[in-house]
Amino acid sequence: MPDDLYDERIERRRERDTALQAVVDDLVRRSAGRPVDAVRADLERTLAAEGLPEMPSGWLDAVASAATIGDPYVVSSYAEHHEDVPPVRDHHTGTGVD
């Protein structure tokens, strides 16, 4: 595979990952305490509205489950470093952990 084609594929992947991470981060900020099924449906609607690809059922379940307890799901290390990922919550005190 030529280097420019490889670079283009990497850039498309990074763009997709950062777009997914932005959707996940927003979902986490507004979903704590909501039912998992409602959060998953919200996630699926938002992904479609943003023009992002359909994701596997297990991925949707993992993201929705984490969001209901206020925990972020990290899409990739690249996305984590380029988006404003919410901090993991300390479930004993209810505050963020740095």
BAKOLBA-818717 format. One record per atom (N, C-alpha, C): residue in three letters; x, y, z. Coordinates in steps of 0.1 Angstrom, whole numbers, padded with zeros to 4 digits, always signed. Layout:
N
ALAXYZ;...
END
This chain:
98
MET+0009-0012+0000;MET+0000+0000+0000;MET+0009+0012+0000;PRO+0007+0022-0009;PRO+0015+0034-0010;PRO+0013+0042+0003;ASP+0023+0049+0007;ASP+0023+0057+0020;ASP+0012+0067+0020;ASP+0009+0074+0009;ASP-0002+0084+0009;ASP-0015+0078+0011;LEU-0018+0066+0006;LEU-0030+0059+0008;LEU-0032+0055+0023;TYR-0021+0050+0028;TYR-0020+0046+0042;TYR-0023+0058+0051;ASP-0016+0070+0048;ASP-0018+0082+0056;ASP-0033+0087+0055;GLU-0039+0086+0043;GLU-0053+0090+0042;GLU-0062+0081+0050;ARG-0060+0068+0050;ARG-0068+0059+0058;ARG-0067+0062+0073;ILE-0054+0065+0077;ILE-0052+0068+0091;ILE-0060+0081+0095;GLU-0059+0091+0086;GLU-0065+0104+0089;GLU-0081+0102+0089;ARG-0086+0094+0080;ARG-0101+0091+0081;ARG-0105+0085+0094;ARG-0096+0075+0098;ARG-0099+0068+0111;ARG-0099+0078+0123;ARG-0089+0086+0123;ARG-0088+0096+0134;ARG-0100+0106+0134;GLU-0104+0110+0122;GLU-0116+0119+0121;GLU-0128+0112+0126;ARG-0130+0099+0122;ARG-0141+0092+0127;ARG-0141+0090+0142;ASP-0129+0086+0147;ASP-0127+0084+0162;ASP-0130+0097+0170;THR-0125+0108+0165;THR-0128+0120+0173;THR-0143+0124+0172;ALA-0149+0122+0161;ALA-0164+0124+0160;ALA-0171+0115+0169;LEU-0168+0102+0169;LEU-0174+0093+0179;LEU-0172+0097+0193;GLN-0159+0101+0196;GLN-0156+0105+0210;GLN-0165+0117+0214;ALA-0167+0126+0205;ALA-0175+0138+0209;ALA-0189+0134+0212;VAL-0195+0125+0204;VAL-0208+0120+0207;VAL-0209+0113+0220;VAL-0199+0104+0223;VAL-0198+0097+0236;VAL-0197+0106+0247;ASP-0188+0116+0246;ASP-0186+0125+0257;ASP-0199+0133+0260;ASP-0206+0138+0250;ASP-0218+0145+0252;ASP-0229+0136+0259;LEU-0229+0123+0255;LEU-0238+0113+0260;LEU-0236+0111+0275;VAL-0223+0110+0279;VAL-0219+0107+0293;VAL-0223+0119+0301;ARG-0222+0131+0296;ARG-0225+0143+0304;ARG-0240+0144+0307;ARG-0248+0138+0299;ARG-0263+0140+0301;ARG-0271+0127+0304;SER-0263+0116+0307;SER-0270+0103+0308;SER-0270+0096+0322;ALA-0262+0102+0331;ALA-0261+0095+0344;ALA-0275+0093+0350;GLY-0278+0081+0355;GLY-0290+0078+0361;GLY-0302+0074+0352;ARG-0300+0075+0339;ARG-0310+0072+0329;ARG-0310+0057+0326;PRO-0321+0051+0322;PRO-0321+0037+0318;PRO-0312+0034+0307;VAL-0305+0023+0307;VAL-0296+0019+0297;VAL-0302+0018+0283;ASP-0314+0013+0282;ASP-0321+0012+0269;ASP-0324+0026+0263;ALA-0328+0035+0271;ALA-0330+0049+0267;ALA-0317+0055+0262;VAL-0306+0053+0269;VAL-0293+0059+0265;VAL-0289+0052+0252;ARG-0290+0040+0251;ARG-0286+0033+0239;ARG-0294+0038+0227;ALA-0307+0040+0228;ALA-0315+0045+0217;ALA-0311+0059+0214;ASP-0308+0067+0224;ASP-0303+0081+0222;ASP-0290+0081+0214;LEU-0281+0072+0218;LEU-0268+0070+0212;LEU-0270+0066+0197;GLU-0278+0057+0194;GLU-0281+0053+0180;GLU-0286+0064+0172;ARG-0295+0072+0177;ARG-0301+0083+0170;ARG-0291+0094+0168;THR-0282+0097+0178;THR-0272+0107+0176;THR-0262+0103+0166;LEU-0257+0090+0166;LEU-0248+0085+0156;LEU-0253+0087+0142;ALA-0266+0083+0140;ALA-0272+0085+0127;ALA-0273+0099+0123;ALA-0277+0108+0132;ALA-0279+0122+0129;ALA-0265+0129+0126;GLU-0254+0124+0131;GLU-0241+0129+0128;GLU-0235+0123+0116;GLY-0242+0113+0110;GLY-0237+0106+0098;GLY-0225+0097+0101;LEU-0225+0092+0113;LEU-0215+0082+0117;LEU-0220+0068+0114;PRO-0211+0058+0112;PRO-0215+0045+0109;PRO-0222+0038+0120;GLU-0231+0028+0117;GLU-0237+0020+0127;GLU-0226+0012+0134;MET-0227+0011+0147;MET-0217+0004+0155;MET-0223-0009+0160;PRO-0214-0019+0163;PRO-0218-0032+0168;PRO-0226-0031+0181;SER-0235-0040+0182;SER-0244-0041+0194;SER-0236-0040+0207;GLY-0226-0048+0208;GLY-0218-0049+0220;GLY-0212-0035+0224;TRP-0207-0028+0213;TRP-0201-0015+0215;TRP-0212-0005+0220;LEU-0224-0005+0214;LEU-0235+0003+0219;LEU-0239+0000+0233;ASP-0239-0013+0237;ASP-0243-0016+0250;ASP-0232-0011+0260;ALA-0219-0013+0257;ALA-0208-0009+0266;ALA-0208+0006+0268;VAL-0210+0014+0257;VAL-0210+0029+0258;VAL-0223+0033+0266;ALA-0234+0027+0263;ALA-0246+0031+0271;ALA-0245+0028+0285;SER-0240+0016+0288;SER-0239+0012+0302;SER-0230+0021+0310;ALA-0219+0024+0304;ALA-0209+0033+0311;ALA-0215+0047+0313;ALA-0222+0052+0303;ALA-0228+0065+0304;ALA-0238+0066+0315;THR-0246+0056+0317;THR-0256+0056+0328;THR-0251+0058+0342;ILE-0238+0055+0343;ILE-0232+0057+0356;ILE-0222+0068+0356;GLY-0222+0076+0345;GLY-0213+0088+0344;GLY-0199+0085+0340;ASP-0196+0073+0335;ASP-0182+0070+0331;ASP-0180+0071+0316;PRO-0169+0077+0313;PRO-0167+0079+0298;PRO-0162+0066+0292;TYR-0165+0064+0279;TYR-0160+0053+0271;TYR-0150+0059+0262;VAL-0137+0055+0262;VAL-0127+0060+0253;VAL-0127+0053+0240;VAL-0129+0059+0229;VAL-0129+0053+0216;VAL-0116+0049+0211;SER-0106+0058+0213;SER-0092+0054+0210;SER-0083+0064+0217;SER-0070+0061+0218;SER-0061+0070+0225;SER-0059+0083+0218;TYR-0060+0082+0204;TYR-0060+0095+0197;TYR-0071+0104+0200;ALA-0083+0098+0200;ALA-0095+0106+0203;ALA-0095+0111+0218;GLU-0090+0103+0227;GLU-0089+0107+0241;GLU-0080+0120+0242;HIS-0070+0121+0234;HIS-0061+0132+0235;HIS-0065+0144+0227;HIS-0075+0142+0219;HIS-0080+0153+0210;HIS-0094+0158+0213;GLU-0101+0152+0223;GLU-0114+0155+0227;GLU-0114+0158+0242;ASP-0125+0164+0247;ASP-0126+0167+0261;ASP-0134+0156+0268;VAL-0127+0145+0270;VAL-0133+0133+0277;VAL-0136+0136+0291;PRO-0148+0134+0296;PRO-0151+0137+0310;PRO-0143+0128+0319;PRO-0140+0132+0331;PRO-0132+0124+0340;PRO-0141+0112+0345;VAL-0134+0101+0349;VAL-0140+0089+0354;VAL-0146+0094+0368;ARG-0158+0089+0371;ARG-0164+0093+0384;ARG-0159+0084+0395;ASP-0157+0089+0407;ASP-0155+0082+0419;ASP-0169+0078+0424;HIS-0172+0065+0423;HIS-0186+0061+0426;HIS-0189+0061+0441;HIS-0178+0063+0449;HIS-0180+0064+0464;HIS-0184+0079+0468;THR-0178+0088+0461;THR-0180+0102+0465;THR-0189+0110+0455;GLY-0190+0104+0442;GLY-0198+0111+0432;GLY-0191+0122+0425;THR-0178+0123+0427;THR-0170+0133+0421;THR-0160+0127+0410;GLY-0155+0136+0402;GLY-0145+0132+0392;GLY-0132+0128+0398;VAL-0125+0119+0391;VAL-0112+0115+0395;VAL-0102+0119+0385;ASP-0092+0127+0389;ASP-0081+0132+0380;ASP-0070+0122+0379;
END
